[in-house]
């Protein structure tokens, strides 16, 4: 039985004033399967590595429950690391959905 999920694309915005960005990862939340995870493509960026850590429950923000963590991660920001609007979908396996989003929205190669 498919479950609904919410996701947002993690974006790197080098010059906020110009509005240009590079897709760097995906955050996916599936409430019914108690799944919250993120993948990032630019592993050398220390700040990007914090996003999957928060999803996995690390740090003070990681102590929030899953819906609160997801909403904290996707809250609008005007910094170099931003997220897209939240979108939704249906899946049977959230891990596969996350990988599919990475392949189609981030890697594109």
N, C-alpha and C positions, 0 to 999 in steps of 0.2 A: 504494500500500500504506500503510495507516494506521500511524502511529507513536504510541507511548505518550508521554505527557508528565506532568509534575508541576507543580502550581501552588499558590500561596498568595495569599490576599487581604491587601493591606497595609491596616492599620487605624490610625486615629487614636483614641487613648483619652485624652480630655481629663482625666478624673479616674479614675485607675487604681483607686482604692478602690471606685468605683461600678460598674465593669465595662461602662460604656456606651461605644460606639464608633461611628465613621463609617468606612465602606469608602472608601478613598482611592486604591486602585490594585491591580494584579495583577503578580506575578512568575511567569513561565512558563519551565520548563526542559524541553527535549526532547533527551535524550542522543543518540539515533540520528541526528538532523538537526543536531547540534552547534549548538543554538539556546538562548540564554539572554537574555531581555529582560524589561523591566518597563515598564509605563505607569502614570503617576500622574495623577490628576485635579486635584489642588490644586497647580498649578505654582508658585505664589508661595512655597510652603514650601521653604526652602533645603535642609533636611535630607531632604525627600522627593526632591529632585532628585538626591541622591547615589545613590539606589537604581538608577535606570537607568544612571548613570555607572559604578557598580561592575559591573553586568551587561555593559557594553560594554568592560570591562577597564581602567578608569581607577583610579588611586590604588593604594595598597599592597594592599588586599584584591582589587582588580581583577587583580592579578598571579597570583592563585591560579588553578588550572584551573577549568573551568566547574562541575563537580560540587561542588567545595569552595566556590566563590563562592555557588552556590545554597544550600548547607547553612548557610553563614555568614549569608546574608540571612534565612533562615527560622528561625533558631535562636530558641527562646523567650526573650522579654525581658519585663521588668516596667516598661517605660518608656512614654512617650506614643505612640511609633511601634512597633507590633507587627505580627505576621503571624498569619494563621489557621493551623490545622493544614494540613499538606500534603495535597492531594487529587490525583487522577489522572484522566486521560482519554485519548482516542484522537483523532488528527487527521491529515490529509494535509498541512495547511499550518499551522505553529505561529503564524505572524503572524495568520492569520484566527482561530485559536483564542483568541489573546490579545485580539483585538478583540471577539470574542463574549463572553468573560468580562467584559471591561470594560463592555460594553453591558448584560449581565444581572446582574452582581454589584455594579457600582459606580455606573453612571449611572442606571439604573432609570427613566429619563424617556422 
